[in-house]
């Protein structure tokens, strides 16, 4: 099985707050975040 990875690049630390829940969801599915 291929590894699953999701990379997020944020211009400012405050920007990650809006996508944090999505990253947590994908991490719980086994995706490396």
PyMOL Python script that loads the backbone (N, CA, C, O; Angstrom):
from pymol import cmd

cmd.read_pdbstr("""\
ATOM      1  N   UNK A   1       0.845  -1.185   0.000  1.00  0.00           N
ATOM      2  CA  UNK A   1       0.000   0.000   0.000  1.00  0.00           C
ATOM      3  C   UNK A   1       0.886   1.243   0.000  1.00  0.00           C
ATOM      4  O   UNK A   1       1.894   1.296   0.705  1.00  0.00           O
ATOM      5  N   UNK A   2       0.515   2.212  -0.771  1.00  0.00           N
ATOM      6  CA  UNK A   2       1.283   3.452  -0.855  1.00  0.00           C
ATOM      7  C   UNK A   2       1.082   4.283   0.409  1.00  0.00           C
ATOM      8  O   UNK A   2       0.013   4.268   1.018  1.00  0.00           O
ATOM      9  N   UNK A   3       2.125   5.001   0.785  1.00  0.00           N
ATOM     10  CA  UNK A   3       2.014   5.920   1.918  1.00  0.00           C
ATOM     11  C   UNK A   3       1.115   7.081   1.538  1.00  0.00           C
ATOM     12  O   UNK A   3       1.106   7.529   0.391  1.00  0.00           O
ATOM     13  N   UNK A   4       0.363   7.560   2.508  1.00  0.00           N
ATOM     14  CA  UNK A   4      -0.507   8.716   2.298  1.00  0.00           C
ATOM     15  C   UNK A   4       0.079   9.882   3.059  1.00  0.00           C
ATOM     16  O   UNK A   4       0.367   9.778   4.252  1.00  0.00           O
ATOM     17  N   UNK A   5       0.255  11.000   2.362  1.00  0.00           N
ATOM     18  CA  UNK A   5       0.816  12.198   2.995  1.00  0.00           C
ATOM     19  C   UNK A   5       0.030  13.422   2.557  1.00  0.00           C
ATOM     20  O   UNK A   5      -0.447  13.510   1.426  1.00  0.00           O
ATOM     21  N   UNK A   6      -0.090  14.355   3.475  1.00  0.00           N
ATOM     22  CA  UNK A   6      -0.758  15.617   3.194  1.00  0.00           C
ATOM     23  C   UNK A   6       0.132  16.727   3.720  1.00  0.00           C
ATOM     24  O   UNK A   6       0.470  16.751   4.903  1.00  0.00           O
ATOM     25  N   UNK A   7       0.507  17.638   2.851  1.00  0.00           N
ATOM     26  CA  UNK A   7       1.398  18.735   3.218  1.00  0.00           C
ATOM     27  C   UNK A   7       0.625  20.045   3.169  1.00  0.00           C
ATOM     28  O   UNK A   7      -0.045  20.350   2.182  1.00  0.00           O
ATOM     29  N   UNK A   8       0.726  20.801   4.230  1.00  0.00           N
ATOM     30  CA  UNK A   8       0.126  22.129   4.263  1.00  0.00           C
ATOM     31  C   UNK A   8       1.216  23.173   4.418  1.00  0.00           C
ATOM     32  O   UNK A   8       2.073  23.053   5.293  1.00  0.00           O
ATOM     33  N   UNK A   9       1.190  24.191   3.579  1.00  0.00           N
ATOM     34  CA  UNK A   9       2.165  25.282   3.645  1.00  0.00           C
ATOM     35  C   UNK A   9       1.389  26.558   3.962  1.00  0.00           C
ATOM     36  O   UNK A   9       0.466  26.934   3.240  1.00  0.00           O
ATOM     37  N   UNK A  10       1.777  27.215   5.049  1.00  0.00           N
ATOM     38  CA  UNK A  10       1.049  28.391   5.509  1.00  0.00           C
ATOM     39  C   UNK A  10       1.968  29.605   5.508  1.00  0.00           C
ATOM     40  O   UNK A  10       3.103  29.541   5.979  1.00  0.00           O
ATOM     41  N   UNK A  11       1.466  30.702   4.977  1.00  0.00           N
ATOM     42  CA  UNK A  11       2.254  31.929   4.908  1.00  0.00           C
ATOM     43  C   UNK A  11       2.406  32.567   6.286  1.00  0.00           C
ATOM     44  O   UNK A  11       3.383  33.270   6.544  1.00  0.00           O
ATOM     45  N   UNK A  12       1.457  32.326   7.156  1.00  0.00           N
ATOM     46  CA  UNK A  12       1.459  32.945   8.480  1.00  0.00           C
ATOM     47  C   UNK A  12       0.905  31.934   9.478  1.00  0.00           C
ATOM     48  O   UNK A  12      -0.035  31.216   9.138  1.00  0.00           O
ATOM     49  N   UNK A  13       1.442  31.845  10.691  1.00  0.00           N
ATOM     50  CA  UNK A  13       0.955  30.859  11.667  1.00  0.00           C
ATOM     51  C   UNK A  13      -0.548  30.941  11.949  1.00  0.00           C
ATOM     52  O   UNK A  13      -1.166  29.923  12.257  1.00  0.00           O
ATOM     53  N   UNK A  14      -1.133  32.109  11.851  1.00  0.00           N
ATOM     54  CA  UNK A  14      -2.570  32.244  12.096  1.00  0.00           C
ATOM     55  C   UNK A  14      -3.406  31.535  11.034  1.00  0.00           C
ATOM     56  O   UNK A  14      -4.561  31.191  11.290  1.00  0.00           O
ATOM     57  N   UNK A  15      -2.842  31.311   9.847  1.00  0.00           N
ATOM     58  CA  UNK A  15      -3.579  30.684   8.754  1.00  0.00           C
ATOM     59  C   UNK A  15      -3.878  29.210   9.009  1.00  0.00           C
ATOM     60  O   UNK A  15      -4.838  28.675   8.454  1.00  0.00           O
ATOM     61  N   UNK A  16      -3.083  28.551   9.830  1.00  0.00           N
ATOM     62  CA  UNK A  16      -3.287  27.120  10.042  1.00  0.00           C
ATOM     63  C   UNK A  16      -4.507  26.819  10.908  1.00  0.00           C
ATOM     64  O   UNK A  16      -4.979  25.683  10.918  1.00  0.00           O
ATOM     65  N   UNK A  17      -5.018  27.787  11.620  1.00  0.00           N
ATOM     66  CA  UNK A  17      -6.181  27.564  12.474  1.00  0.00           C
ATOM     67  C   UNK A  17      -7.419  27.155  11.705  1.00  0.00           C
ATOM     68  O   UNK A  17      -8.229  26.378  12.209  1.00  0.00           O
ATOM     69  N   UNK A  18      -7.580  27.664  10.497  1.00  0.00           N
ATOM     70  CA  UNK A  18      -8.780  27.362   9.719  1.00  0.00           C
ATOM     71  C   UNK A  18      -8.772  25.952   9.143  1.00  0.00           C
ATOM     72  O   UNK A  18      -9.832  25.436   8.788  1.00  0.00           O
ATOM     73  N   UNK A  19      -7.616  25.319   9.039  1.00  0.00           N
ATOM     74  CA  UNK A  19      -7.533  23.981   8.451  1.00  0.00           C
ATOM     75  C   UNK A  19      -7.109  22.921   9.475  1.00  0.00           C
ATOM     76  O   UNK A  19      -7.006  21.741   9.140  1.00  0.00           O
ATOM     77  N   UNK A  20      -6.867  23.336  10.702  1.00  0.00           N
ATOM     78  CA  UNK A  20      -6.397  22.401  11.732  1.00  0.00           C
ATOM     79  C   UNK A  20      -7.309  21.203  11.932  1.00  0.00           C
ATOM     80  O   UNK A  20      -6.825  20.084  12.108  1.00  0.00           O
ATOM     81  N   UNK A  21      -8.611  21.414  11.907  1.00  0.00           N
ATOM     82  CA  UNK A  21      -9.559  20.312  12.072  1.00  0.00           C
ATOM     83  C   UNK A  21      -9.470  19.303  10.946  1.00  0.00           C
ATOM     84  O   UNK A  21      -9.582  18.098  11.176  1.00  0.00           O
ATOM     85  N   UNK A  22      -9.268  19.787   9.728  1.00  0.00           N
ATOM     86  CA  UNK A  22      -9.138  18.885   8.580  1.00  0.00           C
ATOM     87  C   UNK A  22      -7.862  18.060   8.685  1.00  0.00           C
ATOM     88  O   UNK A  22      -7.868  16.867   8.382  1.00  0.00           O
ATOM     89  N   UNK A  23      -6.762  18.689   9.113  1.00  0.00           N
ATOM     90  CA  UNK A  23      -5.510  17.947   9.278  1.00  0.00           C
ATOM     91  C   UNK A  23      -5.655  16.874  10.351  1.00  0.00           C
ATOM     92  O   UNK A  23      -5.138  15.769  10.193  1.00  0.00           O
ATOM     93  N   UNK A  24      -6.346  17.184  11.430  1.00  0.00           N
ATOM     94  CA  UNK A  24      -6.577  16.206  12.492  1.00  0.00           C
ATOM     95  C   UNK A  24      -7.421  15.042  11.981  1.00  0.00           C
ATOM     96  O   UNK A  24      -7.154  13.885  12.308  1.00  0.00           O
ATOM     97  N   UNK A  25      -8.429  15.348  11.187  1.00  0.00           N
ATOM     98  CA  UNK A  25      -9.285  14.304  10.618  1.00  0.00           C
ATOM     99  C   UNK A  25      -8.476  13.353   9.738  1.00  0.00           C
ATOM    100  O   UNK A  25      -8.575  12.135   9.888  1.00  0.00           O
ATOM    101  N   UNK A  26      -7.684  13.895   8.831  1.00  0.00           N
ATOM    102  CA  UNK A  26      -6.896  13.040   7.939  1.00  0.00           C
ATOM    103  C   UNK A  26      -5.839  12.258   8.707  1.00  0.00           C
ATOM    104  O   UNK A  26      -5.530  11.122   8.348  1.00  0.00           O
ATOM    105  N   UNK A  27      -5.283  12.850   9.759  1.00  0.00           N
ATOM    106  CA  UNK A  27      -4.317  12.131  10.592  1.00  0.00           C
ATOM    107  C   UNK A  27      -4.981  10.917  11.246  1.00  0.00           C
ATOM    108  O   UNK A  27      -4.373   9.851  11.342  1.00  0.00           O
ATOM    109  N   UNK A  28      -6.213  11.078  11.689  1.00  0.00           N
ATOM    110  CA  UNK A  28      -6.929   9.957  12.317  1.00  0.00           C
ATOM    111  C   UNK A  28      -7.239   8.848  11.320  1.00  0.00           C
ATOM    112  O   UNK A  28      -7.479   7.709  11.719  1.00  0.00           O
ATOM    113  N   UNK A  29      -7.237   9.169  10.023  1.00  0.00           N
ATOM    114  CA  UNK A  29      -7.457   8.167   8.977  1.00  0.00           C
ATOM    115  C   UNK A  29      -6.164   7.479   8.551  1.00  0.00           C
ATOM    116  O   UNK A  29      -6.179   6.602   7.687  1.00  0.00           O
ATOM    117  N   UNK A  30      -5.050   7.877   9.156  1.00  0.00           N
ATOM    118  CA  UNK A  30      -3.774   7.240   8.845  1.00  0.00           C
ATOM    119  C   UNK A  30      -2.911   8.003   7.865  1.00  0.00           C
ATOM    120  O   UNK A  30      -1.892   7.491   7.402  1.00  0.00           O
ATOM    121  N   UNK A  31      -3.309   9.223   7.544  1.00  0.00           N
ATOM    122  CA  UNK A  31      -2.529  10.049   6.629  1.00  0.00           C
ATOM    123  C   UNK A  31      -1.447  10.767   7.423  1.00  0.00           C
ATOM    124  O   UNK A  31      -1.725  11.337   8.478  1.00  0.00           O
ATOM    125  N   UNK A  32      -0.210  10.743   6.919  1.00  0.00           N
ATOM    126  CA  UNK A  32       0.883  11.467   7.575  1.00  0.00           C
ATOM    127  C   UNK A  32       0.707  12.950   7.295  1.00  0.00           C
ATOM    128  O   UNK A  32       0.715  13.374   6.139  1.00  0.00           O
ATOM    129  N   UNK A  33       0.546  13.742   8.359  1.00  0.00           N
ATOM    130  CA  UNK A  33       0.337  15.184   8.182  1.00  0.00           C
ATOM    131  C   UNK A  33       1.475  15.957   8.791  1.00  0.00           C
ATOM    132  O   UNK A  33       1.481  17.187   8.743  1.00  0.00           O
TER     133      UNK A  33
END
""", "prot")
cmd.dss("prot")
cmd.show_as("cartoon", "prot")
cmd.util.cbc("prot")
cmd.orient("prot")
